[in-house]
Amino acid sequence: MDMEKVNSMDFGEFVDVFGNVIERCPLIAAAVWSQRPFSDLDDLEKHFSAFIDALPQSGQEGILRCHPDLAGRELQRGTLTAESQREQSGAGLTHLGAEERRRLAELNARYRARFGFPFVLAARLSDRDAVPRELTRRLRCQPALELRTALGEVKKIGRLRLADLLGVDLARL
């Protein structure tokens, strides 16, 4: 999809197409729509990121709470968004053994208890072995640093999703 098409979308179409760039946060796409026209992927991404950055901490934490646990209950129930399903599948998280699922469930629960939001990681840039290592590492972070790290992961996920929607190969950039 080219930027001319993106810039010509009406509000409803834009929100339908871009509403899950930030997991389960179509309100962000709704706000970004009013910033048209966009010149390219970087410009569009900048507006999504700026919206997140402008939120108070409670809003930023709310965005994080919209994300599912990696290899968690939503994956087991089949209730992930299509994007999250593809991302977790690509990282090998849909084919974990019982012990691997139990270990991730334990780490996810510890993380939520410590920080008040789920562990967010750009799964497409990771794999099934790296996820528990990164979760363990980030459990030791200070809360303010972890909030910034988690929001950075949200932005990575958003960039990857925008690139998918626009048909941009990020490896070529």
TIDRENLO-671897 format. One record per residue (C-alpha): residue in three letters; x, y, z; chain. Coordinates in steps of 0.25 Angstrom, whole numbers, plus 5000, padded with zeros to 4 digits. Example, Ala and Ser with C-alpha at 12.3 -4.5 7.8 and 13.67 -1.06 7.14 Angstrom:
REM TIDRENLO-671897
<residuo = ALA, c1 = 5049, c2 = 4982, c3 = 5031, cadena = A> $
<residuo = SER, c1 = 5055, c2 = 4996, c3 = 5029, cadena = A> $
This chain:
REM TIDRENLO-671897
<residuo = MET, c1 = 5000, c2 = 5000, c3 = 5000, cadena = A> $
<residuo = ASP, c1 = 5006, c2 = 5014, c3 = 4996, cadena = A> $
<residuo = MET, c1 = 5005, c2 = 5026, c3 = 5004, cadena = A> $
<residuo = GLU, c1 = 4996, c2 = 5033, c3 = 4994, cadena = A> $
<residuo = LYS, c1 = 4986, c2 = 5022, c3 = 4998, cadena = A> $
<residuo = VAL, c1 = 4988, c2 = 5023, c3 = 5013, cadena = A> $
<residuo = ASN, c1 = 4986, c2 = 5039, c3 = 5012, cadena = A> $
<residuo = SER, c1 = 4973, c2 = 5037, c3 = 5004, cadena = A> $
<residuo = MET, c1 = 4967, c2 = 5028, c3 = 5014, cadena = A> $
<residuo = ASP, c1 = 4955, c2 = 5033, c3 = 5021, cadena = A> $
<residuo = PHE, c1 = 4955, c2 = 5032, c3 = 5037, cadena = A> $
<residuo = GLY, c1 = 4947, c2 = 5019, c3 = 5038, cadena = A> $
<residuo = GLU, c1 = 4956, c2 = 5012, c3 = 5027, cadena = A> $
<residuo = PHE, c1 = 4969, c2 = 5017, c3 = 5034, cadena = A> $
<residuo = VAL, c1 = 4965, c2 = 5012, c3 = 5047, cadena = A> $
<residuo = ASP, c1 = 4960, c2 = 4999, c3 = 5041, cadena = A> $
<residuo = VAL, c1 = 4974, c2 = 4997, c3 = 5035, cadena = A> $
<residuo = PHE, c1 = 4983, c2 = 5003, c3 = 5045, cadena = A> $
<residuo = GLY, c1 = 4975, c2 = 5001, c3 = 5058, cadena = A> $
<residuo = ASN, c1 = 4984, c2 = 4989, c3 = 5063, cadena = A> $
<residuo = VAL, c1 = 4997, c2 = 4995, c3 = 5060, cadena = A> $
<residuo = ILE, c1 = 4998, c2 = 4997, c3 = 5075, cadena = A> $
<residuo = GLU, c1 = 4992, c2 = 4985, c3 = 5081, cadena = A> $
<residuo = ARG, c1 = 4977, c2 = 4986, c3 = 5083, cadena = A> $
<residuo = CYS, c1 = 4978, c2 = 5002, c3 = 5083, cadena = A> $
<residuo = PRO, c1 = 4970, c2 = 5007, c3 = 5071, cadena = A> $
<residuo = LEU, c1 = 4969, c2 = 5020, c3 = 5078, cadena = A> $
<residuo = ILE, c1 = 4983, c2 = 5023, c3 = 5075, cadena = A> $
<residuo = ALA, c1 = 4981, c2 = 5021, c3 = 5060, cadena = A> $
<residuo = ALA, c1 = 4968, c2 = 5030, c3 = 5061, cadena = A> $
<residuo = ALA, c1 = 4977, c2 = 5041, c3 = 5067, cadena = A> $
<residuo = VAL, c1 = 4988, c2 = 5039, c3 = 5057, cadena = A> $
<residuo = TRP, c1 = 4978, c2 = 5040, c3 = 5045, cadena = A> $
<residuo = SER, c1 = 4977, c2 = 5054, c3 = 5048, cadena = A> $
<residuo = GLN, c1 = 4992, c2 = 5057, c3 = 5046, cadena = A> $
<residuo = ARG, c1 = 4991, c2 = 5053, c3 = 5031, cadena = A> $
<residuo = PRO, c1 = 4997, c2 = 5055, c3 = 5021, cadena = A> $
<residuo = PHE, c1 = 5009, c2 = 5045, c3 = 5024, cadena = A> $
<residuo = SER, c1 = 5021, c2 = 5045, c3 = 5015, cadena = A> $
<residuo = ASP, c1 = 5026, c2 = 5031, c3 = 5018, cadena = A> $
<residuo = LEU, c1 = 5027, c2 = 5019, c3 = 5027, cadena = A> $
<residuo = ASP, c1 = 5036, c2 = 5027, c3 = 5037, cadena = A> $
<residuo = ASP, c1 = 5027, c2 = 5039, c3 = 5037, cadena = A> $
<residuo = LEU, c1 = 5015, c2 = 5030, c3 = 5040, cadena = A> $
<residuo = GLU, c1 = 5022, c2 = 5023, c3 = 5051, cadena = A> $
<residuo = LYS, c1 = 5027, c2 = 5036, c3 = 5057, cadena = A> $
<residuo = HIS, c1 = 5012, c2 = 5040, c3 = 5059, cadena = A> $
<residuo = PHE, c1 = 5009, c2 = 5027, c3 = 5066, cadena = A> $
<residuo = SER, c1 = 5021, c2 = 5028, c3 = 5075, cadena = A> $
<residuo = ALA, c1 = 5018, c2 = 5043, c3 = 5078, cadena = A> $
<residuo = PHE, c1 = 5004, c2 = 5039, c3 = 5083, cadena = A> $
<residuo = ILE, c1 = 5010, c2 = 5029, c3 = 5092, cadena = A> $
<residuo = ASP, c1 = 5021, c2 = 5038, c3 = 5097, cadena = A> $
<residuo = ALA, c1 = 5011, c2 = 5049, c3 = 5100, cadena = A> $
<residuo = LEU, c1 = 5002, c2 = 5040, c3 = 5109, cadena = A> $
<residuo = PRO, c1 = 5004, c2 = 5041, c3 = 5124, cadena = A> $
<residuo = GLN, c1 = 5010, c2 = 5029, c3 = 5131, cadena = A> $
<residuo = SER, c1 = 4996, c2 = 5023, c3 = 5134, cadena = A> $
<residuo = GLY, c1 = 4992, c2 = 5023, c3 = 5119, cadena = A> $
<residuo = GLN, c1 = 5006, c2 = 5017, c3 = 5115, cadena = A> $
<residuo = GLU, c1 = 5004, c2 = 5006, c3 = 5125, cadena = A> $
<residuo = GLY, c1 = 4989, c2 = 5004, c3 = 5119, cadena = A> $
<residuo = ILE, c1 = 4995, c2 = 5002, c3 = 5106, cadena = A> $
<residuo = LEU, c1 = 5004, c2 = 4991, c3 = 5111, cadena = A> $
<residuo = ARG, c1 = 4993, c2 = 4985, c3 = 5118, cadena = A> $
<residuo = CYS, c1 = 4986, c2 = 4983, c3 = 5105, cadena = A> $
<residuo = HIS, c1 = 4997, c2 = 4973, c3 = 5101, cadena = A> $
<residuo = PRO, c1 = 4995, c2 = 4958, c3 = 5103, cadena = A> $
<residuo = ASP, c1 = 5005, c2 = 4950, c3 = 5111, cadena = A> $
<residuo = LEU, c1 = 5015, c2 = 4943, c3 = 5102, cadena = A> $
<residuo = ALA, c1 = 5011, c2 = 4928, c3 = 5101, cadena = A> $
<residuo = GLY, c1 = 5000, c2 = 4931, c3 = 5111, cadena = A> $
<residuo = ARG, c1 = 4985, c2 = 4928, c3 = 5113, cadena = A> $
<residuo = GLU, c1 = 4980, c2 = 4936, c3 = 5100, cadena = A> $
<residuo = LEU, c1 = 4990, c2 = 4928, c3 = 5092, cadena = A> $
<residuo = GLN, c1 = 4984, c2 = 4915, c3 = 5098, cadena = A> $
<residuo = ARG, c1 = 4970, c2 = 4919, c3 = 5096, cadena = A> $
<residuo = GLY, c1 = 4972, c2 = 4924, c3 = 5082, cadena = A> $
<residuo = THR, c1 = 4968, c2 = 4938, c3 = 5085, cadena = A> $
<residuo = LEU, c1 = 4980, c2 = 4946, c3 = 5081, cadena = A> $
<residuo = THR, c1 = 4979, c2 = 4957, c3 = 5070, cadena = A> $
<residuo = ALA, c1 = 4983, c2 = 4952, c3 = 5057, cadena = A> $
<residuo = GLU, c1 = 4996, c2 = 4960, c3 = 5058, cadena = A> $
<residuo = SER, c1 = 5000, c2 = 4955, c3 = 5071, cadena = A> $
<residuo = GLN, c1 = 4997, c2 = 4940, c3 = 5067, cadena = A> $
<residuo = ARG, c1 = 5006, c2 = 4942, c3 = 5055, cadena = A> $
<residuo = GLU, c1 = 5017, c2 = 4948, c3 = 5063, cadena = A> $
<residuo = GLN, c1 = 5016, c2 = 4938, c3 = 5074, cadena = A> $
<residuo = SER, c1 = 5016, c2 = 4927, c3 = 5064, cadena = A> $
<residuo = GLY, c1 = 5028, c2 = 4932, c3 = 5056, cadena = A> $
<residuo = ALA, c1 = 5036, c2 = 4933, c3 = 5069, cadena = A> $
<residuo = GLY, c1 = 5032, c2 = 4918, c3 = 5072, cadena = A> $
<residuo = LEU, c1 = 5024, c2 = 4921, c3 = 5084, cadena = A> $
<residuo = THR, c1 = 5012, c2 = 4913, c3 = 5078, cadena = A> $
<residuo = HIS, c1 = 5020, c2 = 4900, c3 = 5079, cadena = A> $
<residuo = LEU, c1 = 5025, c2 = 4900, c3 = 5093, cadena = A> $
<residuo = GLY, c1 = 5025, c2 = 4888, c3 = 5102, cadena = A> $
<residuo = ALA, c1 = 5018, c2 = 4887, c3 = 5115, cadena = A> $
<residuo = GLU, c1 = 5030, c2 = 4890, c3 = 5123, cadena = A> $
<residuo = GLU, c1 = 5033, c2 = 4902, c3 = 5114, cadena = A> $
<residuo = ARG, c1 = 5019, c2 = 4907, c3 = 5115, cadena = A> $
<residuo = ARG, c1 = 5019, c2 = 4905, c3 = 5130, cadena = A> $
<residuo = ARG, c1 = 5032, c2 = 4913, c3 = 5132, cadena = A> $
<residuo = LEU, c1 = 5028, c2 = 4924, c3 = 5123, cadena = A> $
<residuo = ALA, c1 = 5014, c2 = 4925, c3 = 5131, cadena = A> $
<residuo = GLU, c1 = 5022, c2 = 4926, c3 = 5144, cadena = A> $
<residuo = LEU, c1 = 5032, c2 = 4937, c3 = 5139, cadena = A> $
<residuo = ASN, c1 = 5020, c2 = 4945, c3 = 5133, cadena = A> $
<residuo = ALA, c1 = 5013, c2 = 4944, c3 = 5146, cadena = A> $
<residuo = ARG, c1 = 5025, c2 = 4949, c3 = 5153, cadena = A> $
<residuo = TYR, c1 = 5027, c2 = 4960, c3 = 5143, cadena = A> $
<residuo = ARG, c1 = 5012, c2 = 4965, c3 = 5144, cadena = A> $
<residuo = ALA, c1 = 5013, c2 = 4965, c3 = 5159, cadena = A> $
<residuo = ARG, c1 = 5026, c2 = 4973, c3 = 5159, cadena = A> $
<residuo = PHE, c1 = 5022, c2 = 4983, c3 = 5149, cadena = A> $
<residuo = GLY, c1 = 5007, c2 = 4983, c3 = 5148, cadena = A> $
<residuo = PHE, c1 = 5006, c2 = 4980, c3 = 5133, cadena = A> $
<residuo = PRO, c1 = 5010, c2 = 4969, c3 = 5124, cadena = A> $
<residuo = PHE, c1 = 5024, c2 = 4966, c3 = 5118, cadena = A> $
<residuo = VAL, c1 = 5025, c2 = 4972, c3 = 5104, cadena = A> $
<residuo = LEU, c1 = 5035, c2 = 4968, c3 = 5094, cadena = A> $
<residuo = ALA, c1 = 5035, c2 = 4969, c3 = 5079, cadena = A> $
<residuo = ALA, c1 = 5034, c2 = 4954, c3 = 5077, cadena = A> $
<residuo = ARG, c1 = 5037, c2 = 4954, c3 = 5063, cadena = A> $
<residuo = LEU, c1 = 5051, c2 = 4959, c3 = 5066, cadena = A> $
<residuo = SER, c1 = 5053, c2 = 4948, c3 = 5076, cadena = A> $
<residuo = ASP, c1 = 5051, c2 = 4933, c3 = 5078, cadena = A> $
<residuo = ARG, c1 = 5046, c2 = 4923, c3 = 5087, cadena = A> $
<residuo = ASP, c1 = 5059, c2 = 4921, c3 = 5095, cadena = A> $
<residuo = ALA, c1 = 5062, c2 = 4936, c3 = 5096, cadena = A> $
<residuo = VAL, c1 = 5048, c2 = 4940, c3 = 5102, cadena = A> $
<residuo = PRO, c1 = 5050, c2 = 4934, c3 = 5115, cadena = A> $
<residuo = ARG, c1 = 5064, c2 = 4939, c3 = 5116, cadena = A> $
<residuo = GLU, c1 = 5060, c2 = 4953, c3 = 5113, cadena = A> $
<residuo = LEU, c1 = 5048, c2 = 4952, c3 = 5123, cadena = A> $
<residuo = THR, c1 = 5058, c2 = 4947, c3 = 5134, cadena = A> $
<residuo = ARG, c1 = 5067, c2 = 4959, c3 = 5131, cadena = A> $
<residuo = ARG, c1 = 5056, c2 = 4969, c3 = 5130, cadena = A> $
<residuo = LEU, c1 = 5050, c2 = 4964, c3 = 5143, cadena = A> $
<residuo = ARG, c1 = 5063, c2 = 4970, c3 = 5150, cadena = A> $
<residuo = CYS, c1 = 5061, c2 = 4984, c3 = 5144, cadena = A> $
<residuo = GLN, c1 = 5056, c2 = 4996, c3 = 5152, cadena = A> $
<residuo = PRO, c1 = 5042, c2 = 5000, c3 = 5149, cadena = A> $
<residuo = ALA, c1 = 5044, c2 = 5013, c3 = 5142, cadena = A> $
<residuo = LEU, c1 = 5055, c2 = 5007, c3 = 5133, cadena = A> $
<residuo = GLU, c1 = 5045, c2 = 4995, c3 = 5130, cadena = A> $
<residuo = LEU, c1 = 5034, c2 = 5004, c3 = 5126, cadena = A> $
<residuo = ARG, c1 = 5043, c2 = 5011, c3 = 5116, cadena = A> $
<residuo = THR, c1 = 5048, c2 = 4997, c3 = 5111, cadena = A> $
<residuo = ALA, c1 = 5034, c2 = 4992, c3 = 5109, cadena = A> $
<residuo = LEU, c1 = 5029, c2 = 5004, c3 = 5102, cadena = A> $
<residuo = GLY, c1 = 5041, c2 = 5003, c3 = 5093, cadena = A> $
<residuo = GLU, c1 = 5037, c2 = 4989, c3 = 5090, cadena = A> $
<residuo = VAL, c1 = 5023, c2 = 4994, c3 = 5087, cadena = A> $
<residuo = LYS, c1 = 5029, c2 = 5003, c3 = 5077, cadena = A> $
<residuo = LYS, c1 = 5037, c2 = 4992, c3 = 5070, cadena = A> $
<residuo = ILE, c1 = 5024, c2 = 4984, c3 = 5069, cadena = A> $
<residuo = GLY, c1 = 5017, c2 = 4996, c3 = 5063, cadena = A> $
<residuo = ARG, c1 = 5028, c2 = 4999, c3 = 5053, cadena = A> $
<residuo = LEU, c1 = 5028, c2 = 4984, c3 = 5048, cadena = A> $
<residuo = ARG, c1 = 5013, c2 = 4984, c3 = 5047, cadena = A> $
<residuo = LEU, c1 = 5013, c2 = 4997, c3 = 5039, cadena = A> $
<residuo = ALA, c1 = 5024, c2 = 4992, c3 = 5030, cadena = A> $
<residuo = ASP, c1 = 5015, c2 = 4980, c3 = 5028, cadena = A> $
<residuo = LEU, c1 = 5003, c2 = 4988, c3 = 5024, cadena = A> $
<residuo = LEU, c1 = 5011, c2 = 4997, c3 = 5015, cadena = A> $
<residuo = GLY, c1 = 5018, c2 = 4985, c3 = 5009, cadena = A> $
<residuo = VAL, c1 = 5032, c2 = 4991, c3 = 5013, cadena = A> $
<residuo = ASP, c1 = 5043, c2 = 4982, c3 = 5014, cadena = A> $
<residuo = LEU, c1 = 5050, c2 = 4987, c3 = 5027, cadena = A> $
<residuo = ALA, c1 = 5063, c2 = 4979, c3 = 5023, cadena = A> $
<residuo = ARG, c1 = 5065, c2 = 4988, c3 = 5011, cadena = A> $
<residuo = LEU, c1 = 5064, c2 = 5001, c3 = 5020, cadena = A> $
